[in-house]
Amino acid sequence: MSSYLLCSTPVHGHVTPLLAVARHLVGRGHRVRLLTGARYRASVESTGTVFLQLPAEADYDDSDMNASFPERAGLSGPAGIRFDLATIFLRPAPAQLAAIDEALAAEPVDAILLESLFLGSLPLLDRPLGARPPVVNLGIVPLALDSVDTAPFGLGIPPRAGLAGRVRNRLLAFVSQKIVFAPVQKAAKRMMRATTGHELETFFMSTPAQADAIVQFTVPSFEYPRSDLPEKVHFVGPLARTAPSTTSLPEWWGELDGSRPVVHVTQGTVANRDWNELVAPAIAGLAHDDVLVVVSTGGRAVETLPHPLPANVRAASYLPYDKLLPLTSVLVTNGGYGGVHYAMEHGVPLVVAGTTEDKIEVTARVAWSGVGVNLRTSTPSAEAVASAVREVLARPGYREASARIGRDIAASPGLAGLDAVLESLSATTRQG
């Protein structure tokens, strides 16, 4: 039996994947502790994992981020990502490191597993291996490693082939580091000097490259190719696969009989406070199309949707994805990493509209891989959504691309791939 410390920022989309990792490791007989926010205590403990609470200065209520961080409201694109990185993810780093040190003093571990935006990893990885346990970066967002073949992370710009692309990437890297994210880099440097006494020698977003291993929860066909990809990167496929659901079927379920295309629309379970962002435009834009629009409110009351609903719209708080996705012709979503992979697992093409957090990079990969249309905004018009849905329905290439990546997902090891990486690290540490 090994002992592991998992670390996550207290954000639903970050904690949820780590809960799956924790549940898996506990099931394998390992001792697991998970460090995150107080709001997630019950969820952590339900997996059989020991809950460790982040200090108050590193904890916040993510159920309404704009209420927790009022300055964030209205920001999107690079400005939104810049704010999130500096305030939500970087500012708590010293307190995160202190919590890790406290956990290690109480009980040694064989490895620390942390998600990419737990930026307490910056000062932690400043220590040489031996002065700390092995660190595994869990790639629950698109791969953020610098490369000569890719634009910098956070700009949502897909690769361009050849010398022209490499020149463009160097220019964009300069702009990204010296202009777009320069304030965040300066803050990261101040934090490192104050926390470690050392200078930060790399761009703060390159932190995953400093980890001893990177386990990326996708397949290579949904990630930009890099000729300089480090050997420490392991693609294992999405950690969560569609599982049998106990969610009851709504009374209108029989209408999903194949007589007309099913367009599933969702803003997920977190970014669903304002239906005007995506759900309302989708409903309005498709109101007169010969499709069945199926809306999931992600736990909110159906009555909160714009009423009256058009005749071709059906809605429920939750829907069983294991049953719905095989019947879905197009998924319209704001681009969460997990939800996009669920769609591709079933060969479902997408229309995506998301520019906040990591979504600007997820949605860019949707377009680049050919599995869907990227609307390049978090607040598309009704006509833009409808036009994109019509395009995806009319062109079989989108579904074919999604099915191709779905086959790669089916062949990927998932959490068994994580096991292999941990065993390899353990063997290396013993030899060392």
N, C-alpha and C positions, 0 to 999 in steps of 0.2 A: 504494500500500500504506500502511495506517495501522498504528500501534502502540498496543496496548491492554494495560492492567494489570488483571487480574481478581483479586478478593480474596474469600476465603471462610474462615469459621471452620472449624476442623478437625473437622467433624461430617459423617458420611456423607450424611445427607439434605440437607446444604447444599452439599457439594463436588460430589456427583453431577450436579445440574443445571448447575453451572458448567463441569463437564467437557464437557457437551453444547454449551454456549455456546462454549467454547474450541475444540472440534473444528470447529464451524461456522465460526468466524472464521478459523482456520488454513486451512480448506478454501477460504475466500474470498481467500486469499493475504496475510492480515494477519500482522504480527508480534505474538505473544501471549505474555505471561508471566502465570503464576497463582501467587499468594501464598497458601499454606495450610500445613497441618501435614505433618510428616515422613512420616507413615504413608501419605500419598497421592502421594508422589514418582513411583512407577512409573505410577500411573493418569494423572497429569498428563502425564508424558513420553510416554505411549502415544498421546496425542492430537496430538503434534507441537508441544506447548506447552513453553515454558521454565519449569521449576519453580523457584520461590523459596520458601525455607523461613521460616516464622514463627519469631521468637525463642522460646527455651525458655519464657519466662514467658507466652507467648500460645499455647503448644502443649500438647496433652494427648491421651491415648488415648481415643477415643470408642467403642472396641469394647465397653467396659463402663463406662458413665458413672458408675454407682453405686460402682464400685471407684475410679475417678479422683476422685470427689467423694462420699465416704461419707455426708456429711450429707444428700445428696439422696435417699437410699433412703426410700421410703414416702411421699414428698411427691407431691401431685397438685393439680389445680385451680389457683386463684390462688397458693396457697402454693408449689406446684411451679414455676409460671411465675416467681414472684418470685425464687426461689432461682436458677433457670436464668439469668434476665436479669442478676442481680447478680453471680453467680459465674462462670458459663460464658461469658457474652457481654460484660458490661460491664468486668469486672476486666482483661481483656487489652487494652482499648482503647488505652492509651498505648503499649504495645509494638507493637500493630498499626500505629499512626500512625508510629512510628519506622521500622518495616519499609517502609512506603509511601514515606517520605521517602528512605530509602536506595535504594529501587528507582528513584525519580524522579531522584535524583542520578546514578545509574549510567546512566540512559537515559530521556530524556523520552518522554512518551506523548501520544496524541491524546485519550484519555479513560480514566478509571478506572471499571470496572464492578464493583460490589460487591453482595453479597446483603444483605437487609434487616437481618440480625442481626450483621453485621460492624460492631460499634459503634465501631471506630476511625473510622467515618464522622462521629461526633459532633464530635471536634476538627478533623477534616479539613474539614468543611463550615462550620466557624467562619471559615475563610479565604475571602475574596472570590474570585470567579472572576477569573482573571488571576494571582492568587497561587497558584493550583492549576489543574490541568486540569479540564475538564468531568467531572462525576460522574454516572453513571447508576446508579440503584437498580434492581436486578433482583428483581422480586417473586416469589420462590419460595415464599413463604408468603402467606396471605390479606392483603389490603390493610389496613395498619394506620393509615391516615390518619384524623386527627380529623375529625369532621363533625357538624353539627347534627342529622343524620338517623340517626346510628348510636350505639350504646353504645360505650364505650371498648374498645379491643382488649385481649384477654386474659381477658375475663369470660365469653365464650361466650354472649352475650345477643343475640338477633336484633333487627332493627329493629321499631319500632312506629310506625304511621302517625299523622299529624296533630299538633296542638299538644301533646296529652298525651304523645306520643312524644318530642317535642323537649324538653319539660320534664323528662321522665324521663331523657333523655340528658344534660342539663346536670347533674342531680343525680348520676347515675352517674359523670360525668366528675370531679366534685368528689370523690366517694368514692374513685374509682380513683386520682386523682393525689395526694390529700391523706391517704388512709388505706391502701388496698390496696397501692399501689406507692410509697407515700411513702418507705420506706427505700431503694428503688432510685433514686428521683429525687434523694434527698439524696446518695447515693453518686455519681451522675452529675454533680451539681453540684460535689462535691469534686474529682472527676476532671478536670472542665473547668477549674476554677481552677488546679489543679496543672499541667495540661498546656498550657493556652493563656494563662492569666492573665486570662481573661474569664469572665463569668458565663454560665451556661446559661439562656437566656431562654425556652426552650420545654420542654414535656414530653419526656423522653428518647425516648419511643416515637414521637414525631412526626418523628424524623430523616429518614425518606424524603421528607418534604415539603420539606426543604432541598436535596435533590438537584436537578440541572439537568434531569433527566428521570427518570420512573419507568416502567419497562417491566414490566407486570404479566402474568404467565404464566397467565392464565385468560381467560374470556370474560365480558362484562358480566352475562349471565344467571346466573352463579354467584358474583356479587359484589353486596354490598348497594348499592342505588342511593343516590347522594349528589347533592343539588341543588347542593352547593358543591364538586364534584369539580374539582380544578385541571386546566387544559389540558395540563399536563406529564405527565399520566397516560395511558399508551398500553396498551390491552388488546390483546394479540397472540395469545392462546390458549396452551395448554400448549406448552412448548418441545419436549417429547418426545412423539412419537406412537408408537402401537404399531407395531413394526417386525417384519419376518420373523425368526423365531427359529430357532436351530440346536439348541435343546434337544431331546433325543430324547424320543419319546413313551413313557410307561410301558406296561407290558404290559396294563394294564386299560383303556387308552384307548377301546377299542371299546365299553365299557359306556356311554359318553357318547353314546347313540344317540337321545336324545329321549324315551325311554320313561318317564322320571321327571325332575322338576326337578333341576338341578345347583346345589348351594349351595357356592360356593368360599369357603374360610376361610383367612385368612392373617394373620400378625402382621408381615409384611414381612421384611426381611433384617437389621434392626438390633434392634428391640424384640422379639426372639423367644427370649429366654433363659428365660422363665417361661411355659410353656404354660397355666398356670392363669389367666393374665390373660384370654385370649379363646378360644384354640383348644380347650382342654379343656372349658370350659363349652359351646361350640358343639357339639362332638362328643357330649357327654353329653345335651344338650338335644334334639338331633335324632336320637338313636339309634333311636327307634321311629317316626320319620316316614317317609313314602313319598317320600324324596328321596335323591339320591346326594350325599354330603358329600365334597368334594374338597379336601384339605388340602395346601398347599405349606408346607414348613418353612423356606424362605428360606435353604437351604444347610446347615442342621443335619441330622444323621442322622435318618432316619425312625424309627429305633429309640428315639429320645429321646421320642417321643410317648407318651401314656398307653396302656398295653397291658393287656389285649387290645383292639384296635380293634373297635367295633361292626361288624356285617355290612354296613352301608350306607356305610362310610367307606373312601375310597381316598386314598393319600398318596404324595407324591414330594418330593424335595429341592427341585427346581425344575420349573416347568411352562412350556410355551410360551404366553404370554398371547395372542399373535396367533391361536392356534388355540383356546385355552380360553375366552376372554371371549365370543366369538360363541355359545358353547354354554351360557353361564352364566345361570341364572335370578336368582340373588341373590349379591352379594359381601358377605361378612362380614369387616370389616377394622378395624384400629385407627385409621384415618383419616389416613394420610399424604396430603399434597397431590397428589403425583404419581399414586399408586395410585387415588385417587378420580377423577382426571381420566381415567385409562385406562378405568375402568369406564364413565364417562359417554360417552366417545368411542364405546363400543360399545352405549350405551343400556341398560346393566346397572344395575338399582336396587341400593341398598346398605342394609346394617345396619352402623352404625359405633359403636365404643366406644373413645374416646380423649380424655383430658383433660390430657395432658402436652404440653410444648413448645407448638407452634402448633396441635396437634390439637384443642384445645378450640374453636378458631375454625373449623377445617375441618369438624368434625362438626356445629357449629351451622349452617353454611351448607348441609350436606346436608339437614337437616330443613327449613330455611327455603325452600330451592329446590324441595322436594317430591320429591327423588330418592331419599329413603330415610328410615330411622328412626334417630334418635340415642338411644343408650342412656344417655348422660350419665354414664358412668363408664368407667374403664379396666379394671374387674374385674366385669363383669356376671355374674349368676347364670345357670345353665344354662337355667332356665325363661324368664328375660328374653330371652335370645338366641333361643330357640326361638319364643317368642311373637312377637317382632319379625319373624323370618323368615316365619312363617305369615301375618302381616299383609301383608308386602310381596308374597308370592306370591298372596294373595287379592285384592289391590287393584291393578288395572292402571294406576292413575294414577301410581304410582311409576315404573314402566317408561316410561310416556309422557313424564313429566317428564325422565327421564334421556335418553331419545331426543331430546327437544327440545334439550337442552343439547348433546347429541352432534352434532346438526346444526350448531349454532353453532361447535363446536370444528372440525368439518370445514371450515367456511367461513373460519376464522381463519388469519392468515398465519404464525403461529409465528415462527421465527427470522428469516424475511424481514422481519417487522415490526420486529425489533431493528435490522436493517440500515438500514431507513428512518430510524429514530430517530438512529442514529449518523451517518448522512450529513447529516441535518438539523442536528445539533449541530456537525458539522465545518463546514458552510456558514456557520452563525451565528458560529462562532469566527473564521473567515477574514474575515467582514465586520466583526467587532468589531475 
